[in-house]
Structures are given as structure tokens and as C-alpha cells.
Amino acid sequence: MRLVFMGTPDFAVATLNALIAAGHEIAVVYSQPPRPAGRGMAERPSPVQAYATAQGIEVRTPVALKSSDEQKRFAALNADAAVVVAYGLLLPKAVLDAPRLGCFNVHSSLLPRWRGAAPIQRAILAGDSETGVSIMRMEEGLDTGPVCKVGRIAIHPTMTAGELHDVLAGLGAKLIVEMLAQPSIACAAQPAEGITYAKKISKAEARIDFSRSAAEVRNHINGLSPFPGAWLAIGATRIKALKAMALDLPGAPGMVLDDELAIACGSGAVRLLTLQREGKAPMDAVTFLRGFPLAKGTRIS
């Protein structure tokens, strides 16, 4: 098919790569404009723009698609379909209606659960045992369109958002290629029950509260890993906890229970498996404790 691809972050690169490998013609790639990044705050292209440019594909980076000129440029591509993966801009009706088959979104949840900006993190934060990818024919509502193909995976209790991100990126790429290979695309309306919204992750929700249950603390840590990273303070030092498991151990909330970083919660405990000190790289608990010992009985507020 002749496709328009619209995406911005790393998550979208796997799908673009798969579409190219499947032999589809990528007429144009749309991505968010370059943003200042790094210590020098130089403008840096998005991962999708960088990948598409390396493949010799034209990239467009409009700040919006609301103008009639931008919509005419899009329609002039005469695409069979547009594939949209974490693009970051709303698509006006004129854009949605322009491709022959419509616009299809690769969304990282089992719709209608977790519509919105942060479905991967919210699934782990909520303690979901299962998630997946939904391929949806887009309409003007927020992730409300009919679903055309679904893939499901289990969420392991110690799986982080970063790990789940990578699995779902590969699954989404596989599903969209399979869907586009079908002789016809059948989609079904989303059910009216079970709708939840995955609001954007805020740094303000990153501090760990050890008064919560061990399962909740574990999900909080794993769901915010690697970004923004759930954190705890020991004295004046802020430490990110990037991976944890739940334990059935008693103790006062915030108390270090052993020499392997088990910390008591409101009920049960968590063992911190991966940590990161300010200015340092992530490290396992054994390596962390060599440089920052935490004795049994230490209390973390």
C-alpha cells in the first residue's frame, strides 16, 4: 500500500521499520518538530524523524494540522491509509478522511481500557495482569474509534514500564502489518463498559509512599520506570527505585528489614532490585549497597 506514517517517539520506530520491511511504500513521514535536548539544548529530531531520514524518506514536522494548506498537502499524497503511532498531534476530520481506507492508530492498551496519553504506565500502576495493543480506525474522539485487531500479553509482577514498552512496540508492529495484509479490514465498535483514561504521568506523583501496600508500592516503582522514576529520600539524597518485587514480610512502613534492601510497607514489603543515585547510572541492589550502605533498621520517612 501507499502509506503515510505519523509518529514521534522510540515506540513508533518499530512499526515504521516493520511497514518498510513488509514492502509498503511510505509516501511521507509526519513527526513532531525537533525539540531542544541535552546539555547544550540543541534541537534534536525525534527518533522517528531520525530513522526516516536515514531511510531516505521525506519527513514533515508541522506544529499543527489545522490549516487548510496543511490539510491540502496531506490529501495530495493520495495515500491508501495513514498509520499513526504516538504522533502527539490531533488529526482534524479533513486529515482523518483523506486516505482511501482511513487512519489507523496503534494504541498500547486493550481499548476501551486506558484511552489517552500514558496507557503503558497506567496499566502497571493499576496492577493490571494483562494488557496489549489495539489497532483502531481513528475518528475525532480520543481513542474512541472502532477496533480492527487486538493482541494481548500478560504483565509479569516485576515488569517495568520500560520493559513493557519494548514488548508492546514489537507487538504493535506485528499486528499492523498483519492487518494491512488482509484482503479487507473489519473493525468493531468499542464496548460502552470498561472505559478508563490514562492521564499523562506527572513528576509530582513519583515520590514513594511506604504506607501503601507492598503490591501498590511495587506497581508504583515499576510503573514509573524508567521515567520519571519513583523516588525515596535518605537524608538529603534522592534515590530513584527503578525495579521492585513484593514480599510477604512484616515491619513498620519505611523500615529497612535486611541487608538486601527489603523495605516494609503498610502491609508486606518490597525488595528494591534496581536503583539510581543522582548523577549515577542505574545499578543493581548489590552494587548500590557497596557505595551507599543502608543498615537493617534504617527508617525511610
C-alpha positions as CSV (number, residue, x, y, z in Angstrom):
1,M,0.0,0.0,0.0
2,R,0.9,3.6,-0.3
3,L,1.0,4.8,3.3
4,V,1.5,8.0,5.3
5,F,3.3,7.3,8.6
6,M,2.7,9.6,11.6
7,G,4.8,9.0,14.8
8,T,7.3,10.6,17.1
9,P,9.0,8.5,19.9
10,D,11.0,5.3,20.0
11,F,7.8,3.3,20.4
12,A,6.8,4.2,16.9
13,V,10.1,3.3,15.2
14,A,9.4,-0.5,15.3
15,T,6.2,0.0,13.4
16,L,7.8,2.2,10.7
17,N,10.6,-0.4,10.3
18,A,8.1,-3.2,10.0
19,L,6.0,-1.4,7.4
20,I,9.1,-0.8,5.3
21,A,10.2,-4.4,5.6
22,A,6.8,-5.6,4.6
23,G,7.2,-3.7,1.3
24,H,4.8,-0.8,1.8
25,E,5.5,2.5,0.1
26,I,5.9,5.2,2.8
27,A,5.0,8.3,0.9
28,V,5.8,10.7,3.7
29,V,6.5,10.5,7.5
30,Y,5.0,13.1,9.8
31,S,6.6,13.7,13.2
32,Q,6.8,16.3,16.0
33,P,9.2,19.2,15.3
34,P,12.7,18.9,16.7
35,R,13.0,19.8,20.3
36,P,15.9,21.3,22.4
37,A,17.6,18.4,24.3
38,G,20.8,17.6,26.0
39,R,23.2,19.8,28.0
40,G,23.6,22.2,25.1
41,M,19.8,22.3,24.5
42,A,20.5,21.9,20.7
43,E,17.4,21.0,18.7
44,R,17.2,17.2,18.2
45,P,15.0,15.4,15.8
46,S,12.5,12.8,17.1
47,P,13.5,9.1,17.0
48,V,11.0,8.7,14.1
49,Q,12.4,11.6,12.1
50,A,16.0,10.4,12.6
51,Y,15.1,6.9,11.5
52,A,13.0,8.0,8.5
53,T,15.7,10.4,7.3
54,A,18.3,7.6,7.5
55,Q,15.9,5.6,5.2
56,G,15.7,8.4,2.7
57,I,12.0,9.1,3.4
58,E,10.7,12.7,3.3
59,V,9.7,13.9,6.8
60,R,7.3,16.7,7.6
61,T,7.2,18.3,11.0
62,P,4.3,20.8,11.1
63,V,3.4,22.3,14.5
64,A,-0.3,21.7,13.8
65,L,-2.5,20.2,11.1
66,K,-5.4,22.7,11.4
67,S,-4.6,25.0,8.4
68,S,-6.3,24.3,5.1
69,D,-2.9,24.4,3.4
70,E,-1.5,21.6,5.6
71,Q,-4.7,19.6,5.0
72,K,-4.5,20.0,1.3
73,R,-0.8,18.9,1.3
74,F,-1.8,15.8,3.2
75,A,-4.7,15.0,0.9
76,A,-2.5,15.4,-2.1
77,L,-0.4,12.4,-1.0
78,N,-3.3,10.2,-2.2
79,A,-2.5,7.6,0.4
80,D,-4.3,4.3,0.8
81,A,-4.0,4.7,4.6
82,A,-2.2,6.5,7.3
83,V,-0.6,4.6,10.2
84,V,-0.4,6.7,13.4
85,V,1.7,5.7,16.4
86,A,2.2,8.1,19.3
87,Y,2.3,11.1,17.0
88,G,1.3,13.7,19.5
89,L,-1.0,15.9,17.4
90,L,-4.7,15.8,17.0
91,L,-5.8,14.9,13.5
92,P,-8.6,17.1,12.1
93,K,-11.5,15.4,10.3
94,A,-10.2,16.5,6.9
95,V,-7.0,14.6,7.6
96,L,-8.8,11.5,9.0
97,D,-11.0,11.4,5.9
98,A,-8.2,11.9,3.3
99,P,-6.7,8.4,3.0
100,R,-8.7,5.9,0.9
101,L,-9.1,3.4,3.9
102,G,-8.7,5.9,6.7
103,C,-6.2,6.5,9.5
104,F,-5.3,3.6,11.8
105,N,-3.8,4.1,15.3
106,V,-1.5,1.6,17.0
107,H,-2.5,2.1,20.7
108,S,-0.8,0.3,23.5
109,S,-3.8,-0.9,25.6
110,L,-6.8,-3.1,25.4
111,L,-9.4,-0.5,24.4
112,P,-11.6,0.9,25.8
113,R,-9.3,0.5,28.9
114,W,-6.6,3.1,29.1
115,R,-7.5,5.6,26.4
116,G,-5.2,8.6,26.4
117,A,-1.6,9.5,26.9
118,A,0.1,7.0,29.2
119,P,-1.5,3.6,28.8
120,I,1.6,1.5,29.5
121,Q,2.4,3.2,32.8
122,R,-1.2,3.3,34.0
123,A,-1.7,-0.4,33.3
124,I,1.2,-1.3,35.7
125,L,0.3,1.4,38.2
126,A,-3.2,0.0,38.4
127,G,-1.9,-3.6,38.9
128,D,-3.4,-4.9,35.7
129,S,-2.5,-8.5,35.0
130,E,-2.9,-8.1,31.2
131,T,-2.6,-5.5,28.5
132,G,-1.9,-5.4,24.8
133,V,-2.2,-3.4,21.6
134,S,-5.3,-2.3,19.8
135,I,-5.3,-1.3,16.2
136,M,-8.1,1.3,15.9
137,R,-9.6,3.1,12.9
138,M,-9.4,6.7,14.1
139,E,-12.2,9.2,14.5
140,E,-12.4,12.6,16.1
141,G,-12.9,11.4,19.7
142,L,-9.9,10.5,22.0
143,D,-9.2,6.8,21.2
144,T,-12.9,6.1,20.6
145,G,-12.7,4.6,17.1
146,P,-13.6,1.0,16.2
147,V,-11.0,-1.7,16.9
148,C,-9.8,-3.7,14.0
149,K,-7.2,-6.0,15.6
150,V,-6.0,-6.8,19.1
151,G,-3.0,-8.6,20.6
152,R,-2.8,-9.5,24.3
153,I,0.1,-10.1,26.7
154,A,0.4,-10.8,30.4
155,I,2.1,-8.3,32.7
156,H,4.6,-10.1,35.0
157,P,4.6,-8.7,38.6
158,T,8.2,-7.3,38.2
159,M,7.8,-6.0,34.7
160,T,8.7,-2.3,34.4
161,A,7.0,0.2,32.1
162,G,10.2,0.3,30.0
163,E,10.2,-3.4,29.6
164,L,6.5,-3.5,28.7
165,H,7.1,-0.6,26.3
166,D,9.5,-2.6,24.3
167,V,7.3,-5.7,24.2
168,L,4.3,-3.7,23.1
169,A,6.2,-1.8,20.4
170,G,7.1,-5.1,18.8
171,L,3.6,-6.5,19.1
172,G,2.1,-3.3,17.6
173,A,4.4,-3.5,14.6
174,K,3.5,-7.2,14.0
175,L,-0.3,-6.5,14.3
176,I,-0.4,-3.6,11.9
177,V,1.5,-5.5,9.2
178,E,-0.9,-8.5,9.6
179,M,-3.9,-6.2,9.4
180,L,-2.8,-4.4,6.3
181,A,-2.1,-7.8,4.6
182,Q,-5.8,-8.8,5.0
183,P,-8.0,-8.6,1.9
184,S,-10.5,-6.4,3.9
185,I,-10.3,-4.7,7.2
186,A,-13.2,-5.3,9.6
187,C,-13.5,-3.2,12.7
188,A,-15.9,-3.4,15.7
189,A,-17.2,-0.6,17.9
190,Q,-15.6,-0.4,21.3
191,P,-17.9,-1.5,24.2
192,A,-19.5,1.2,26.3
193,E,-18.4,-0.5,29.5
194,G,-14.8,-0.6,30.9
195,I,-13.7,2.8,29.7
196,T,-10.7,4.3,31.6
197,Y,-8.4,7.2,30.8
198,A,-4.6,7.1,31.1
199,K,-3.7,10.6,32.1
200,K,-0.2,11.9,31.4
201,I,2.3,10.9,34.1
202,S,3.3,13.8,36.4
203,K,6.6,14.1,38.2
204,A,4.5,15.1,41.3
205,E,3.3,11.5,41.7
206,A,6.8,10.0,41.7
207,R,7.6,10.0,45.5
208,I,7.2,6.6,47.1
209,D,4.7,6.2,49.9
210,F,5.7,3.2,52.0
211,S,2.5,3.4,54.0
212,R,0.7,1.8,51.0
213,S,0.6,-2.0,50.5
214,A,3.6,-3.8,49.1
215,A,1.7,-4.5,45.8
216,E,0.8,-0.8,45.4
217,V,4.4,0.3,46.1
218,R,5.8,-2.3,43.7
219,N,3.4,-1.2,41.0
220,H,4.3,2.4,41.6
221,I,8.0,1.8,41.3
222,N,7.8,-0.5,38.2
223,G,5.1,1.7,36.5
224,L,7.2,4.8,36.7
225,S,10.4,3.1,35.5
226,P,12.5,4.4,33.7
227,F,10.8,7.8,33.6
228,P,10.2,9.8,35.6
229,G,11.4,7.2,38.2
230,A,9.7,6.7,41.6
231,W,12.0,8.0,44.3
232,L,12.7,8.0,48.0
233,A,14.8,10.3,50.1
234,I,17.5,9.2,52.6
235,G,18.8,12.3,54.3
236,A,19.5,14.9,51.6
237,T,20.0,12.2,49.0
238,R,17.2,11.5,46.5
239,I,17.3,7.9,45.1
240,K,15.3,6.5,42.3
241,A,13.9,3.0,42.6
242,L,13.6,1.5,39.2
243,K,12.5,-2.1,39.8
244,A,11.0,-3.9,42.8
245,M,9.3,-7.1,43.8
246,A,6.7,-7.6,46.6
247,L,7.4,-9.7,49.7
248,D,5.3,-11.1,52.5
249,L,7.4,-9.7,55.4
250,P,6.1,-7.7,58.4
251,G,7.6,-4.4,59.6
252,A,7.0,-0.8,60.3
253,P,6.4,1.1,57.0
254,G,9.7,2.5,55.6
255,M,11.9,0.2,57.8
256,V,14.8,-1.5,56.1
257,L,14.3,-5.1,57.1
258,D,17.5,-6.9,55.9
259,D,20.8,-6.4,54.1
260,E,19.3,-6.9,50.7
261,L,17.1,-3.8,50.5
262,A,13.8,-5.2,51.7
263,I,11.7,-2.3,52.9
264,A,8.5,-2.6,54.9
265,C,5.2,-1.2,53.6
266,G,1.8,-0.6,55.0
267,S,1.3,-4.4,54.5
268,G,4.1,-6.6,53.3
269,A,7.4,-5.3,52.0
270,V,9.2,-4.6,48.7
271,R,12.7,-5.6,47.7
272,L,14.4,-2.9,45.6
273,L,16.1,-4.6,42.7
274,T,17.4,-1.6,40.7
275,L,18.3,1.8,41.9
276,Q,19.8,5.1,40.7
277,R,21.6,7.8,42.7
278,E,21.6,11.3,41.5
279,G,24.2,11.7,38.8
280,K,24.9,8.0,38.6
281,A,23.8,5.2,36.2
282,P,21.2,2.6,37.3
283,M,22.6,-0.3,39.2
284,D,21.5,-3.5,40.9
285,A,20.9,-3.5,44.7
286,V,24.2,-5.3,45.5
287,T,26.3,-2.7,43.6
288,F,24.2,0.1,45.1
289,L,24.8,-1.0,48.7
290,R,28.6,-1.2,48.2
291,G,28.6,2.6,47.6
292,F,25.6,3.5,49.8
293,P,25.2,1.1,52.6
294,L,21.8,1.0,54.3
295,A,21.8,-0.9,57.6
296,K,19.0,-3.1,58.8
297,G,16.7,-1.0,60.9
298,T,17.2,2.3,59.0
299,R,13.9,4.1,58.7
300,I,12.9,5.9,55.5
301,S,10.3,8.5,56.0
